[in-house]
């Protein structure tokens, strides 16, 4: 499903919750609107938490893709 | 401004796990668009002293020991990130500071002010309060 091309990738594998979310937020904060950011997380909590945060804050969740031992979660900055 | 959801967290304990849980909830709430007031009082205050953080002299149990050995960013770093990326304020309890004869400069630089309970209630009014 990851047919969307991402502008930036953040490798947060090895960080514990909420580390990957914090890395994603930092990257979104410094990126212009419409930027698609993908975060790599080996923490299973973040795979559930990040989509929840995206929904709450109002960005667009592009995909959550499970790889071997980690997740790729992509978000488009909406505002 | 009045419609921004508000969360206030009272940190009482010097247990590393409780400090970690409070800081984690506070920083994530701040980054999710909430205004967060963290009020540090009683034994929790000692853990925010610069010398205690530098020497990592924390009270810790099973999970706290693992947080330390895995070098997970601790409560002070999470709160700093919450401040950098959200609307998070850190307050020390004036009573505990006075009793211990500590000064604000003994604490980490992230403290916004040293306040009393009346001021804290004013800040917390209308929002949720968590005590850890």
N, CA and C atoms of all chains as a GROMACS GRO file, in nm:
protein
  633
    1UNK      N    1   0.082  -0.121   0.000
    1UNK     CA    2   0.000   0.000   0.000
    1UNK      C    3   0.085   0.125   0.000
    2UNK      N    4   0.218   0.108   0.012
    2UNK     CA    5   0.302   0.226   0.028
    2UNK      C    6   0.343   0.283  -0.107
    3UNK      N    7   0.240   0.317  -0.184
    3UNK     CA    8   0.265   0.373  -0.317
    3UNK      C    9   0.293   0.522  -0.312
    4UNK      N   10   0.268   0.580  -0.194
    4UNK     CA   11   0.291   0.723  -0.177
    4UNK      C   12   0.442   0.747  -0.164
    5UNK      N   13   0.492   0.849  -0.229
    5UNK     CA   14   0.634   0.876  -0.210
    5UNK      C   15   0.653   0.970  -0.093
    6UNK      N   16   0.747   0.938  -0.008
    6UNK     CA   17   0.769   1.021   0.110
    6UNK      C   18   0.887   1.117   0.086
    7UNK      N   19   0.878   1.231   0.153
    7UNK     CA   20   0.981   1.333   0.137
    7UNK      C   21   1.097   1.313   0.234
    8UNK      N   22   1.062   1.262   0.352
    8UNK     CA   23   1.166   1.245   0.454
    8UNK      C   24   1.142   1.114   0.528
    9UNK      N   25   1.251   1.048   0.564
    9UNK     CA   26   1.240   0.928   0.647
    9UNK      C   27   1.318   0.948   0.776
   10UNK      N   28   1.259   0.902   0.886
   10UNK     CA   29   1.326   0.913   1.015
   10UNK      C   30   1.340   0.772   1.071
   11UNK      N   31   1.462   0.732   1.095
   11UNK     CA   32   1.485   0.598   1.151
   11UNK      C   33   1.490   0.607   1.303
   12UNK      N   34   1.380   0.570   1.368
   12UNK     CA   35   1.375   0.576   1.515
   12UNK      C   36   1.375   0.436   1.574
   13UNK      N   37   1.426   0.340   1.499
   13UNK     CA   38   1.430   0.203   1.551
   13UNK      C   39   1.526   0.198   1.670
   14UNK      N   40   1.486   0.126   1.772
   14UNK     CA   41   1.569   0.117   1.893
   14UNK      C   42   1.521   0.212   2.002
   15UNK      N   43   1.445   0.314   1.964
   15UNK     CA   44   1.393   0.408   2.066
   15UNK      C   45   1.266   0.349   2.127
   16UNK      N   46   1.247   0.375   2.256
   16UNK     CA   47   1.126   0.327   2.323
   16UNK      C   48   1.018   0.435   2.318
   17UNK      N   49   0.895   0.390   2.333
   17UNK     CA   50   0.780   0.479   2.336
   17UNK      C   51   0.800   0.588   2.442
   18UNK      N   52   0.779   0.715   2.418
   18UNK     CA   53   0.726   0.777   2.296
   18UNK      C   54   0.834   0.833   2.204
   19UNK      N   55   0.956   0.775   2.208
   19UNK     CA   56   1.066   0.825   2.126
   19UNK      C   57   1.034   0.841   1.978
   20UNK      N   58   0.980   0.736   1.910
   20UNK     CA   59   0.949   0.751   1.768
   20UNK      C   60   0.847   0.863   1.740
   21UNK      N   61   0.748   0.877   1.829
   21UNK     CA   62   0.650   0.985   1.812
   21UNK      C   63   0.719   1.120   1.824
   22UNK      N   64   0.808   1.133   1.921
   22UNK     CA   65   0.878   1.260   1.939
   22UNK      C   66   0.964   1.292   1.817
   23UNK      N   67   1.029   1.190   1.762
   23UNK     CA   68   1.112   1.212   1.642
   23UNK      C   69   1.024   1.259   1.524
   24UNK      N   70   0.907   1.195   1.512
   24UNK     CA   71   0.815   1.234   1.405
   24UNK      C   72   0.769   1.379   1.423
   25UNK      N   73   0.733   1.415   1.546
   25UNK     CA   74   0.682   1.549   1.571
   25UNK      C   75   0.791   1.654   1.541
   26UNK      N   76   0.914   1.623   1.584
   26UNK     CA   77   1.025   1.716   1.557
   26UNK      C   78   1.042   1.739   1.407
   27UNK      N   79   1.033   1.629   1.331
   27UNK     CA   80   1.052   1.640   1.186
   27UNK      C   81   0.937   1.716   1.122
   28UNK      N   82   0.814   1.688   1.166
   28UNK     CA   83   0.698   1.758   1.109
   28UNK      C   84   0.705   1.908   1.139
   29UNK      N   85   0.750   1.938   1.260
   29UNK     CA   86   0.756   2.077   1.304
   29UNK      C   87   0.846   2.162   1.212
   30UNK      N   88   0.953   2.101   1.166
   30UNK     CA   89   1.049   2.177   1.085
   30UNK      C   90   1.025   2.159   0.935
   31UNK      N   91   0.914   2.095   0.898
   31UNK     CA   92   0.887   2.071   0.756
   31UNK      C   93   0.769   2.155   0.709
   32UNK      N   94   0.768   2.195   0.581
   32UNK     CA   95   0.652   2.270   0.531
   32UNK      C   96   0.526   2.183   0.520
   33UNK      N   97   0.410   2.249   0.515
   33UNK     CA   98   0.282   2.180   0.499
   33UNK      C   99   0.287   2.094   0.372
   34UNK      N  100   0.225   1.978   0.380
   34UNK     CA  101   0.219   1.882   0.269
   34UNK      C  102   0.336   1.786   0.263
   35UNK      N  103   0.437   1.808   0.348
   35UNK     CA  104   0.551   1.715   0.349
   35UNK      C  105   0.504   1.579   0.400
   36UNK      N  106   0.548   1.474   0.330
   36UNK     CA  107   0.517   1.339   0.376
   36UNK      C  108   0.640   1.284   0.449
   37UNK      N  109   0.619   1.249   0.575
   37UNK     CA  110   0.730   1.199   0.658
   37UNK      C  111   0.702   1.055   0.696
   38UNK      N  112   0.804   0.973   0.681
   38UNK     CA  113   0.791   0.833   0.721
   38UNK      C  114   0.880   0.809   0.842
   39UNK      N  115   0.826   0.744   0.945
   39UNK     CA  116   0.908   0.712   1.061
   39UNK      C  117   0.918   0.560   1.073
   40UNK      N  118   1.039   0.515   1.103
   40UNK     CA  119   1.062   0.372   1.123
   40UNK      C  120   1.070   0.348   1.273
   41UNK      N  121   0.989   0.255   1.322
   41UNK     CA  122   0.984   0.231   1.466
   41UNK      C  123   0.985   0.082   1.494
   42UNK      N  124   1.069   0.041   1.587
   42UNK     CA  125   1.068  -0.101   1.627
   42UNK      C  126   0.984  -0.120   1.753
   43UNK      N  127   0.921  -0.012   1.798
   43UNK     CA  128   0.842  -0.017   1.921
   43UNK      C  129   0.696  -0.037   1.886
   44UNK      N  130   0.636  -0.147   1.936
   44UNK     CA  131   0.500  -0.181   1.893
   44UNK      C  132   0.397  -0.080   1.944
   45UNK      N  133   0.424  -0.019   2.060
   45UNK     CA  134   0.331   0.082   2.113
   45UNK      C  135   0.319   0.199   2.018
   46UNK      N  136   0.430   0.239   1.959
   46UNK     CA  137   0.429   0.354   1.870
   46UNK      C  138   0.346   0.328   1.744
   47UNK      N  139   0.340   0.202   1.702
   47UNK     CA  140   0.262   0.168   1.583
   47UNK      C  141   0.114   0.196   1.606
   48UNK      N  142   0.072   0.190   1.733
   48UNK     CA  143  -0.068   0.223   1.766
   48UNK      C  144  -0.082   0.369   1.807
   49UNK      N  145   0.022   0.420   1.874
   49UNK     CA  146   0.016   0.556   1.928
   49UNK      C  147   0.027   0.662   1.820
   50UNK      N  148   0.114   0.641   1.724
   50UNK     CA  149   0.137   0.744   1.623
   50UNK      C  150   0.010   0.771   1.541
   51UNK      N  151  -0.061   0.666   1.491
   51UNK     CA  152  -0.187   0.694   1.419
   51UNK      C  153  -0.289   0.769   1.505
   52UNK      N  154  -0.293   0.737   1.633
   52UNK     CA  155  -0.385   0.804   1.726
   52UNK      C  156  -0.349   0.953   1.739
   53UNK      N  157  -0.219   0.979   1.750
   53UNK     CA  158  -0.173   1.119   1.761
   53UNK      C  159  -0.206   1.195   1.632
   54UNK      N  160  -0.183   1.130   1.519
   54UNK     CA  161  -0.206   1.193   1.388
   54UNK      C  162  -0.353   1.233   1.374
   55UNK      N  163  -0.442   1.142   1.420
   55UNK     CA  164  -0.586   1.168   1.413
   55UNK      C  165  -0.623   1.286   1.504
   56UNK      N  166  -0.566   1.285   1.623
   56UNK     CA  167  -0.599   1.388   1.722
   56UNK      C  168  -0.553   1.526   1.676
   57UNK      N  169  -0.433   1.531   1.619
   57UNK     CA  170  -0.375   1.659   1.582
   57UNK      C  171  -0.426   1.706   1.445
   58UNK      N  172  -0.474   1.610   1.364
   58UNK     CA  173  -0.535   1.649   1.237
   58UNK      C  174  -0.445   1.642   1.115
   59UNK      N  175  -0.339   1.564   1.122
   59UNK     CA  176  -0.258   1.538   1.003
   59UNK      C  177  -0.319   1.420   0.928
   60UNK      N  178  -0.255   1.382   0.818
   60UNK     CA  179  -0.310   1.272   0.737
   60UNK      C  180  -0.221   1.149   0.750
   61UNK      N  181  -0.282   1.039   0.794
   61UNK     CA  182  -0.205   0.913   0.804
   61UNK      C  183  -0.203   0.849   0.665
   62UNK      N  184  -0.084   0.828   0.611
   62UNK     CA  185  -0.074   0.772   0.476
   62UNK      C  186  -0.074   0.619   0.479
   63UNK      N  187   0.006   0.562   0.567
   63UNK     CA  188   0.003   0.417   0.583
   63UNK      C  189   0.078   0.374   0.708
   64UNK      N  190   0.043   0.254   0.756
   64UNK     CA  191   0.119   0.188   0.862
   64UNK      C  192   0.156   0.052   0.805
   65UNK      N  193   0.282   0.032   0.780
   65UNK     CA  194   0.325  -0.091   0.714
   65UNK      C  195   0.418  -0.170   0.805
   66UNK      N  196   0.381  -0.295   0.831
   66UNK     CA  197   0.468  -0.376   0.917
   66UNK      C  198   0.575  -0.444   0.833
   67UNK      N  199   0.700  -0.424   0.874
   67UNK     CA  200   0.813  -0.492   0.810
   67UNK      C  201   0.863  -0.598   0.908
   68UNK      N  202   0.976  -0.658   0.880
   68UNK     CA  203   1.027  -0.760   0.973
   68UNK      C  204   1.092  -0.690   1.092
   69UNK      N  205   1.022  -0.694   1.205
   69UNK     CA  206   1.078  -0.637   1.328
   69UNK      C  207   1.062  -0.487   1.345
   70UNK      N  208   0.995  -0.423   1.252
   70UNK     CA  209   0.969  -0.280   1.269
   70UNK      C  210   0.849  -0.236   1.185
   71UNK      N  211   0.805  -0.114   1.207
   71UNK     CA  212   0.692  -0.057   1.132
   71UNK      C  213   0.739   0.066   1.056
   72UNK      N  214   0.678   0.086   0.940
   72UNK     CA  215   0.699   0.212   0.866
   72UNK      C  216   0.565   0.285   0.869
   73UNK      N  217   0.566   0.404   0.925
   73UNK     CA  218   0.443   0.482   0.942
   73UNK      C  219   0.463   0.615   0.871
   74UNK      N  220   0.374   0.644   0.778
   74UNK     CA  221   0.392   0.768   0.701
   74UNK      C  222   0.277   0.865   0.726
   75UNK      N  223   0.314   0.990   0.737
   75UNK     CA  224   0.219   1.096   0.775
   75UNK      C  225   0.242   1.216   0.683
   76UNK      N  226   0.130   1.276   0.640
   76UNK     CA  227   0.143   1.400   0.562
   76UNK      C  228   0.103   1.517   0.651
   77UNK      N  229   0.191   1.616   0.659
   77UNK     CA  230   0.162   1.733   0.742
   77UNK      C  231   0.047   1.813   0.680
   78UNK      N  232  -0.060   1.832   0.756
   78UNK     CA  233  -0.181   1.894   0.700
   78UNK      C  234  -0.191   2.043   0.728
   79UNK      N  235  -0.119   2.091   0.828
   79UNK     CA  236  -0.133   2.233   0.862
   79UNK      C  237  -0.007   2.284   0.929
   80UNK      N  238  -0.836   3.052   2.312
   80UNK     CA  239  -0.745   2.996   2.412
   80UNK      C  240  -0.821   2.911   2.515
   81UNK      N  241  -0.941   2.959   2.551
   81UNK     CA  242  -1.015   2.889   2.656
   81UNK      C  243  -1.056   2.748   2.615
   82UNK      N  244  -1.059   2.722   2.485
   82UNK     CA  245  -1.103   2.590   2.440
   82UNK      C  246  -0.991   2.488   2.433
   83UNK      N  247  -0.868   2.532   2.458
   83UNK     CA  248  -0.757   2.438   2.455
   83UNK      C  249  -0.768   2.344   2.575
   84UNK      N  250  -0.769   2.212   2.551
   84UNK     CA  251  -0.778   2.121   2.665
   84UNK      C  252  -0.655   2.134   2.755
   85UNK      N  253  -0.679   2.118   2.884
   85UNK     CA  254  -0.574   2.145   2.981
   85UNK      C  255  -0.554   2.024   3.073
   86UNK      N  256  -0.428   1.994   3.098
   86UNK     CA  257  -0.394   1.883   3.188
   86UNK      C  258  -0.293   1.934   3.289
   87UNK      N  259  -0.317   1.905   3.416
   87UNK     CA  260  -0.220   1.941   3.518
   87UNK      C  261  -0.175   1.815   3.589
   88UNK      N  262  -0.046   1.806   3.611
   88UNK     CA  263   0.013   1.685   3.670
   88UNK      C  264   0.084   1.725   3.798
   89UNK      N  265   0.049   1.657   3.908
   89UNK     CA  266   0.117   1.680   4.036
   89UNK      C  267   0.216   1.566   4.054
   90UNK      N  268   0.344   1.598   4.062
   90UNK     CA  269   0.445   1.497   4.086
   90UNK      C  270   0.486   1.502   4.232
   91UNK      N  271   0.466   1.390   4.301
   91UNK     CA  272   0.490   1.382   4.445
   91UNK      C  273   0.608   1.293   4.481
   92UNK      N  274   0.632   1.196   4.398
   92UNK     CA  275   0.722   1.086   4.437
   92UNK      C  276   0.859   1.098   4.373
   93UNK      N  277   0.961   1.052   4.446
   93UNK     CA  278   1.096   1.050   4.388
   93UNK      C  279   1.125   0.916   4.321
   94UNK      N  280   1.027   0.827   4.315
   94UNK     CA  281   1.048   0.700   4.242
   94UNK      C  282   1.067   0.731   4.094
   95UNK      N  283   1.174   0.679   4.038
   95UNK     CA  284   1.204   0.708   3.898
   95UNK      C  285   1.089   0.668   3.805
   96UNK      N  286   1.023   0.557   3.836
   96UNK     CA  287   0.913   0.511   3.749
   96UNK      C  288   0.798   0.612   3.750
   97UNK      N  289   0.769   0.669   3.865
   97UNK     CA  290   0.659   0.765   3.872
   97UNK      C  291   0.696   0.895   3.804
   98UNK      N  292   0.821   0.937   3.821
   98UNK     CA  293   0.868   1.058   3.752
   98UNK      C  294   0.859   1.036   3.601
   99UNK      N  295   0.899   0.917   3.559
   99UNK     CA  296   0.900   0.885   3.416
   99UNK      C  297   0.758   0.884   3.359
  100UNK      N  298   0.667   0.819   3.432
  100UNK     CA  299   0.528   0.810   3.384
  100UNK      C  300   0.466   0.949   3.376
  101UNK      N  301   0.486   1.031   3.477
  101UNK     CA  302   0.429   1.167   3.477
  101UNK      C  303   0.485   1.251   3.364
  102UNK      N  304   0.617   1.242   3.345
  102UNK     CA  305   0.681   1.322   3.240
  102UNK      C  306   0.638   1.275   3.102
  103UNK      N  307   0.623   1.144   3.088
  103UNK     CA  308   0.583   1.087   2.959
  103UNK      C  309   0.441   1.135   2.922
  104UNK      N  310   0.350   1.125   3.019
  104UNK     CA  311   0.213   1.168   2.991
  104UNK      C  312   0.209   1.318   2.964
  105UNK      N  313   0.285   1.394   3.041
  105UNK     CA  314   0.286   1.539   3.022
  105UNK      C  315   0.342   1.580   2.887
  106UNK      N  316   0.452   1.518   2.848
  106UNK     CA  317   0.513   1.561   2.722
  106UNK      C  318   0.428   1.520   2.602
  107UNK      N  319   0.370   1.400   2.608
  107UNK     CA  320   0.286   1.357   2.495
  107UNK      C  321   0.159   1.445   2.489
  108UNK      N  322   0.102   1.478   2.605
  108UNK     CA  323  -0.016   1.565   2.606
  108UNK      C  324   0.018   1.702   2.546
  109UNK      N  325   0.134   1.755   2.583
  109UNK     CA  326   0.174   1.887   2.530
  109UNK      C  327   0.192   1.880   2.379
  110UNK      N  328   0.248   1.770   2.332
  110UNK     CA  329   0.271   1.757   2.188
  110UNK      C  330   0.144   1.721   2.113
  111UNK      N  331   0.039   1.688   2.187
  111UNK     CA  332  -0.090   1.661   2.124
  111UNK      C  333  -0.181   1.783   2.130
  112UNK      N  334  -0.126   1.895   2.167
  112UNK     CA  335  -0.202   2.019   2.162
  112UNK      C  336  -0.265   2.063   2.293
  113UNK      N  337  -0.236   1.993   2.402
  113UNK     CA  338  -0.291   2.034   2.531
  113UNK      C  339  -0.196   2.132   2.600
  114UNK      N  340  -0.253   2.216   2.685
  114UNK     CA  341  -0.170   2.297   2.774
  114UNK      C  342  -0.145   2.214   2.899
  115UNK      N  343  -0.019   2.201   2.937
  115UNK     CA  344   0.017   2.112   3.047
  115UNK      C  345   0.091   2.189   3.156
  116UNK      N  346   0.042   2.178   3.278
  116UNK     CA  347   0.111   2.236   3.394
  116UNK      C  348   0.161   2.123   3.481
  117UNK      N  349   0.290   2.119   3.504
  117UNK     CA  350   0.346   2.016   3.590
  117UNK      C  351   0.390   2.082   3.720
  118UNK      N  352   0.332   2.034   3.831
  118UNK     CA  353   0.363   2.090   3.963
  118UNK      C  354   0.443   1.986   4.040
  119UNK      N  355   0.566   2.019   4.072
  119UNK     CA  356   0.656   1.923   4.137
  119UNK      C  357   0.667   1.957   4.285
  120UNK      N  358   0.631   1.862   4.369
  120UNK     CA  359   0.631   1.889   4.513
  120UNK      C  360   0.684   1.768   4.591
  121UNK      N  361   0.696   1.786   4.721
  121UNK     CA  362   0.744   1.681   4.813
  121UNK      C  363   0.871   1.614   4.761
  122UNK      N  364   0.882   1.482   4.777
  122UNK     CA  365   1.009   1.416   4.743
  122UNK      C  366   1.044   1.422   4.595
  123UNK      N  367   0.943   1.444   4.511
  123UNK     CA  368   0.972   1.452   4.367
  123UNK      C  369   1.068   1.567   4.337
  124UNK      N  370   1.058   1.671   4.418
  124UNK     CA  371   1.138   1.790   4.390
  124UNK      C  372   1.288   1.760   4.394
  125UNK      N  373   1.328   1.673   4.485
  125UNK     CA  374   1.470   1.644   4.498
  125UNK      C  375   1.528   1.584   4.369
  126UNK      N  376   1.446   1.504   4.300
  126UNK     CA  377   1.492   1.440   4.177
  126UNK      C  378   1.518   1.541   4.066
  127UNK      N  379   1.466   1.663   4.082
  127UNK     CA  380   1.485   1.767   3.981
  127UNK      C  381   1.604   1.857   4.012
  128UNK      N  382   1.676   1.824   4.123
  128UNK     CA  383   1.797   1.903   4.152
  128UNK      C  384   1.904   1.871   4.048
  129UNK      N  385   1.978   1.972   4.006
  129UNK     CA  386   2.083   1.952   3.905
  129UNK      C  387   2.182   1.844   3.948
  130UNK      N  388   2.224   1.847   4.078
  130UNK     CA  389   2.324   1.749   4.122
  130UNK      C  390   2.269   1.606   4.121
  131UNK      N  391   2.142   1.591   4.156
  131UNK     CA  392   2.081   1.457   4.158
  131UNK      C  393   2.072   1.401   4.015
  132UNK      N  394   2.033   1.486   3.922
  132UNK     CA  395   2.021   1.441   3.782
  132UNK      C  396   2.159   1.408   3.725
  133UNK      N  397   2.255   1.492   3.756
  133UNK     CA  398   2.390   1.468   3.705
  133UNK      C  399   2.446   1.333   3.753
  134UNK      N  400   2.424   1.304   3.881
  134UNK     CA  401   2.477   1.178   3.937
  134UNK      C  402   2.378   1.063   3.924
  135UNK      N  403   2.260   1.091   3.868
  135UNK     CA  404   2.155   0.989   3.851
  135UNK      C  405   2.126   0.914   3.982
  136UNK      N  406   2.117   0.991   4.089
  136UNK     CA  407   2.090   0.932   4.220
  136UNK      C  408   1.939   0.915   4.240
  137UNK      N  409   1.879   0.827   4.163
  137UNK     CA  410   1.733   0.811   4.171
  137UNK      C  411   1.696   0.687   4.250
  138UNK      N  412   1.576   0.689   4.306
  138UNK     CA  413   1.519   0.568   4.365
  138UNK      C  414   1.457   0.490   4.251
  139UNK      N  415   1.501   0.367   4.229
  139UNK     CA  416   1.442   0.295   4.116
  139UNK      C  417   1.424   0.148   4.148
  140UNK      N  418   1.320   0.094   4.086
  140UNK     CA  419   1.290  -0.049   4.099
  140UNK      C  420   1.321  -0.119   3.968
  141UNK      N  421   1.247  -0.226   3.942
  141UNK     CA  422   1.276  -0.311   3.826
  141UNK      C  423   1.280  -0.233   3.695
  142UNK      N  424   1.174  -0.157   3.669
  142UNK     CA  425   1.167  -0.088   3.540
  142UNK      C  426   1.261   0.031   3.537
  143UNK      N  427   1.268   0.102   3.650
  143UNK     CA  428   1.359   0.217   3.656
  143UNK      C  429   1.503   0.177   3.630
  144UNK      N  430   1.546   0.063   3.687
  144UNK     CA  431   1.684   0.017   3.665
  144UNK      C  432   1.710  -0.010   3.518
  145UNK      N  433   1.607  -0.065   3.452
  145UNK     CA  434   1.620  -0.095   3.309
  145UNK      C  435   1.622   0.033   3.225
  146UNK      N  436   1.542   0.131   3.266
  146UNK     CA  437   1.544   0.261   3.196
  146UNK      C  438   1.684   0.321   3.203
  147UNK      N  439   1.745   0.308   3.321
  147UNK     CA  440   1.880   0.364   3.340
  147UNK      C  441   1.983   0.286   3.259
  148UNK      N  442   1.976   0.153   3.264
  148UNK     CA  443   2.080   0.076   3.196
  148UNK      C  444   2.065   0.084   3.045
  149UNK      N  445   1.943   0.103   2.997
  149UNK     CA  446   1.923   0.116   2.851
  149UNK      C  447   1.937   0.261   2.805
  150UNK      N  448   1.971   0.349   2.899
  150UNK     CA  449   1.992   0.491   2.869
  150UNK      C  450   1.874   0.553   2.794
  151UNK      N  451   1.754   0.517   2.838
  151UNK     CA  452   1.633   0.577   2.783
  151UNK      C  453   1.629   0.724   2.827
  152UNK      N  454   1.591   0.818   2.739
  152UNK     CA  455   1.580   0.957   2.783
  152UNK      C  456   1.488   0.966   2.906
  153UNK      N  457   1.536   1.028   3.013
  153UNK     CA  458   1.462   1.029   3.139
  153UNK      C  459   1.363   1.144   3.148
  154UNK      N  460   1.297   1.153   3.264
  154UNK     CA  461   1.188   1.250   3.282
  154UNK      C  462   1.227   1.393   3.249
  155UNK      N  463   1.349   1.432   3.288
  155UNK     CA  464   1.388   1.571   3.262
  155UNK      C  465   1.398   1.598   3.112
  156UNK      N  466   1.448   1.499   3.036
  156UNK     CA  467   1.458   1.519   2.892
  156UNK      C  468   1.321   1.519   2.824
  157UNK      N  469   1.232   1.431   2.873
  157UNK     CA  470   1.097   1.430   2.813
  157UNK      C  471   1.024   1.561   2.839
  158UNK      N  472   1.041   1.614   2.960
  158UNK     CA  473   0.975   1.742   2.991
  158UNK      C  474   1.034   1.854   2.907
  159UNK      N  475   1.165   1.850   2.884
  159UNK     CA  476   1.226   1.954   2.800
  159UNK      C  477   1.170   1.947   2.658
  160UNK      N  478   1.156   1.825   2.607
  160UNK     CA  479   1.099   1.810   2.472
  160UNK      C  480   0.955   1.859   2.468
  161UNK      N  481   0.880   1.830   2.576
  161UNK     CA  482   0.742   1.878   2.585
  161UNK      C  483   0.736   2.030   2.581
  162UNK      N  484   0.832   2.093   2.648
  162UNK     CA  485   0.837   2.240   2.647
  162UNK      C  486   0.877   2.293   2.510
  163UNK      N  487   0.976   2.225   2.449
  163UNK     CA  488   1.026   2.271   2.319
  163UNK      C  489   0.919   2.259   2.211
  164UNK      N  490   0.839   2.152   2.221
  164UNK     CA  491   0.748   2.125   2.109
  164UNK      C  492   0.602   2.144   2.145
  165UNK      N  493   0.576   2.191   2.263
  165UNK     CA  494   0.436   2.208   2.303
  165UNK      C  495   0.424   2.315   2.409
  166UNK      N  496   0.309   2.316   2.473
  166UNK     CA  497   0.274   2.418   2.570
  166UNK      C  498   0.282   2.356   2.710
  167UNK      N  499   0.404   2.336   2.758
  167UNK     CA  500   0.422   2.269   2.887
  167UNK      C  501   0.496   2.362   2.982
  168UNK      N  502   0.445   2.371   3.105
  168UNK     CA  503   0.507   2.458   3.205
  168UNK      C  504   0.541   2.375   3.328
  169UNK      N  505   0.656   2.406   3.386
  169UNK     CA  506   0.704   2.329   3.500
  169UNK      C  507   0.716   2.421   3.621
  170UNK      N  508   0.652   2.379   3.730
  170UNK     CA  509   0.651   2.462   3.851
  170UNK      C  510   0.699   2.382   3.971
  171UNK      N  511   0.778   2.448   4.054
  171UNK     CA  512   0.822   2.388   4.179
  171UNK      C  513   0.734   2.438   4.293
  172UNK      N  514   0.722   2.355   4.397
  172UNK     CA  515   0.637   2.388   4.511
  172UNK      C  516   0.715   2.478   4.608
  173UNK      N  517   0.659   2.595   4.635
  173UNK     CA  518   0.726   2.693   4.721
  173UNK      C  519   0.745   2.640   4.864
  174UNK      N  520   0.647   2.566   4.913
  174UNK     CA  521   0.657   2.514   5.049
  174UNK      C  522   0.777   2.420   5.064
  175UNK      N  523   0.786   2.322   4.972
  175UNK     CA  524   0.895   2.225   4.980
  175UNK      C  525   1.031   2.293   4.961
  176UNK      N  526   1.036   2.390   4.870
  176UNK     CA  527   1.161   2.464   4.846
  176UNK      C  528   1.204   2.537   4.973
  177UNK      N  529   1.107   2.599   5.041
  177UNK     CA  530   1.138   2.674   5.164
  177UNK      C  531   1.184   2.581   5.276
  178UNK      N  532   1.111   2.471   5.293
  178UNK     CA  533   1.146   2.377   5.399
  178UNK      C  534   1.288   2.323   5.379
  179UNK      N  535   1.322   2.295   5.253
  179UNK     CA  536   1.454   2.239   5.224
  179UNK      C  537   1.561   2.346   5.206
  180UNK      N  538   1.520   2.471   5.206
  180UNK     CA  539   1.612   2.584   5.183
  180UNK      C  540   1.686   2.571   5.050
  181UNK      N  541   1.611   2.526   4.949
  181UNK     CA  542   1.667   2.518   4.814
  181UNK      C  543   1.631   2.643   4.737
  182UNK      N  544   1.710   2.674   4.637
  182UNK     CA  545   1.682   2.789   4.551
  182UNK      C  546   1.648   2.736   4.412
  183UNK      N  547   1.579   2.820   4.334
  183UNK     CA  548   1.538   2.775   4.200
  183UNK      C  549   1.660   2.733   4.116
  184UNK      N  550   1.775   2.800   4.137
  184UNK     CA  551   1.893   2.764   4.058
  184UNK      C  552   1.950   2.627   4.096
  185UNK      N  553   1.905   2.569   4.209
  185UNK     CA  554   1.947   2.432   4.242
  185UNK      C  555   1.876   2.331   4.152
  186UNK      N  556   1.763   2.373   4.097
  186UNK     CA  557   1.683   2.284   4.013
  186UNK      C  558   1.723   2.300   3.866
  187UNK      N  559   1.682   2.204   3.784
  187UNK     CA  560   1.711   2.213   3.641
  187UNK      C  561   1.648   2.340   3.583
  188UNK      N  562   1.705   2.387   3.474
  188UNK     CA  563   1.667   2.518   3.420
  188UNK      C  564   1.527   2.521   3.359
  189UNK      N  565   1.464   2.404   3.344
  189UNK     CA  566   1.332   2.399   3.279
  189UNK      C  567   1.220   2.455   3.366
  190UNK      N  568   1.247   2.481   3.493
  190UNK     CA  569   1.139   2.533   3.579
  190UNK      C  570   1.100   2.674   3.537
  191UNK      N  571   0.969   2.695   3.525
  191UNK     CA  572   0.920   2.828   3.488
  191UNK      C  573   0.909   2.917   3.610
  192UNK      N  574   0.875   2.855   3.725
  192UNK     CA  575   0.854   2.938   3.844
  192UNK      C  576   0.842   2.847   3.966
  193UNK      N  577   0.852   2.910   4.082
  193UNK     CA  578   0.825   2.841   4.208
  193UNK      C  579   0.695   2.902   4.259
  194UNK      N  580   0.594   2.817   4.280
  194UNK     CA  581   0.460   2.870   4.312
  194UNK      C  582   0.397   2.796   4.430
  195UNK      N  583   0.293   2.854   4.484
  195UNK     CA  584   0.216   2.791   4.591
  195UNK      C  585   0.092   2.721   4.534
  196UNK      N  586   0.022   2.654   4.622
  196UNK     CA  587  -0.093   2.574   4.582
  196UNK      C  588  -0.207   2.660   4.524
  197UNK      N  589  -0.224   2.779   4.579
  197UNK     CA  590  -0.332   2.866   4.529
  197UNK      C  591  -0.309   2.902   4.383
  198UNK      N  592  -0.183   2.936   4.352
  198UNK     CA  593  -0.148   2.968   4.214
  198UNK      C  594  -0.167   2.844   4.125
  199UNK      N  595  -0.127   2.728   4.177
  199UNK     CA  596  -0.143   2.605   4.099
  199UNK      C  597  -0.291   2.577   4.071
  200UNK      N  598  -0.375   2.594   4.171
  200UNK     CA  599  -0.519   2.572   4.149
  200UNK      C  600  -0.572   2.667   4.043
  201UNK      N  601  -0.523   2.789   4.045
  201UNK     CA  602  -0.563   2.886   3.943
  201UNK      C  603  -0.526   2.839   3.803
  202UNK      N  604  -0.404   2.785   3.791
  202UNK     CA  605  -0.358   2.737   3.660
  202UNK      C  606  -0.434   2.613   3.617
  203UNK      N  607  -0.468   2.528   3.715
  203UNK     CA  608  -0.529   2.399   3.684
  203UNK      C  609  -0.680   2.408   3.665
  204UNK      N  610  -0.738   2.519   3.703
  204UNK     CA  611  -0.883   2.532   3.706
  204UNK      C  612  -0.948   2.498   3.571
  205UNK      N  613  -1.050   2.414   3.578
  205UNK     CA  614  -1.125   2.378   3.457
  205UNK      C  615  -1.064   2.264   3.379
  206UNK      N  616  -0.947   2.215   3.420
  206UNK     CA  617  -0.884   2.104   3.348
  206UNK      C  618  -0.874   1.981   3.435
  207UNK      N  619  -0.815   1.877   3.377
  207UNK     CA  620  -0.796   1.753   3.454
  207UNK      C  621  -0.667   1.762   3.536
  208UNK      N  622  -0.669   1.696   3.651
  208UNK     CA  623  -0.548   1.690   3.733
  208UNK      C  624  -0.511   1.543   3.755
  209UNK      N  625  -0.386   1.512   3.727
  209UNK     CA  626  -0.333   1.377   3.752
  209UNK      C  627  -0.231   1.387   3.864
  210UNK      N  628  -0.234   1.291   3.954
  210UNK     CA  629  -0.133   1.291   4.061
  210UNK      C  630  -0.049   1.164   4.049
  211UNK      N  631   0.082   1.182   4.041
  211UNK     CA  632   0.169   1.063   4.033
  211UNK      C  633   0.275   1.067   4.143
   0.00000   0.00000   0.00000
